Amino acid sequence: MAAEIVLPGDNFFPGWTKSGKAAIFIKADLFNHIDGGAELFLEFGFERAAVQRYLKGPGGLALEVYEMKSPESALGVYLMKCGRETPLPDVPARNSSETAQFTIVKGKYFILINNFGGDKNLIQAMTALARTILEKIPGDSEPSRLFDLLPKEGRLMGSERLFCGPLALQPLYTFGEGDLLKLEGKIFGVLANYRSGTAAIFTRLVIAYPDQKQALEAYQNLRSNLDPYLKITAAESGVFKFIDYRKKYGVVRLEDSLLEILINLDSLPQD
């Protein structure tokens, strides 16, 4: 791990000791640790991970610390993994915690604490382990300014996600094969669900590209390679509309270096 990160040793909580040496995973080595989920970490910018087990009698905990390339990378993974957030106030960082697992993000680090036995009596030890590792991570986690791209009106809080490639989008929507939005793991987009009227819910995606040229290239690439099950119904300069196999509508709009996509619409907006 980075020099400033030191994994907790023995007695982070009375009676707990390390079980063996930490396992270290770098880049593609992550496939040896995560079966079937490493691709998502790599897309977000995985650098390295350390996994350390701790024991006290029959009880066991596992600490997993993932170093990502940026705070946005770590937050992107966290939001994909945390589910509906259930924060534990005693953990001094953004977290979603339950008996079986603590899911935590701070700076460019994504952290898991696993209680494989599900013993509720280990919550205090899990909290102590979380506090110990968080003390060793410098700085504070600032809210990502990327979410300022999303309008607040109508937004369903807790639905926000980050993405920088197709893998993070796949569980939500498929526009076609490959990286159609030309994010390349470097450009981050944001999305959230919105309520329209009394019941209808749709999703808004917004991507701010470094310049207008890159935004235009992404727009044109998306339009030219849209999945066959998405049928374009109307198009004009800087905007096209489509319908999917579920009879749900979508709108793609380009404005300068900003690309906005609306999906899962019950009807097309008139503007």
Secondary structure, DSSP 8 states (H G I E B T S, - for coil): --TT-----TTSSTT-EEEEEEEEEEGGGGGGTSTTTHHHHHHHTEEEEEEEEEEETTEEEEEEEEEESSHHHHHHHHHHHS-S----TTSSSEEEE-SSEEEEEETTEEEEEE-TT--GGGHHHHHHHHHHHHHTS-S-----GGGGGS--TTB-TT--EEESSHHHHTTT---SSS-TT--TTTS-EEEEEEEETTTEEEEEEEEE-SSHHHHHHHHHHHHHT--TTSEEEEEETTEEEEE-TTS-EEEEEEETTEEEEEEEESS----
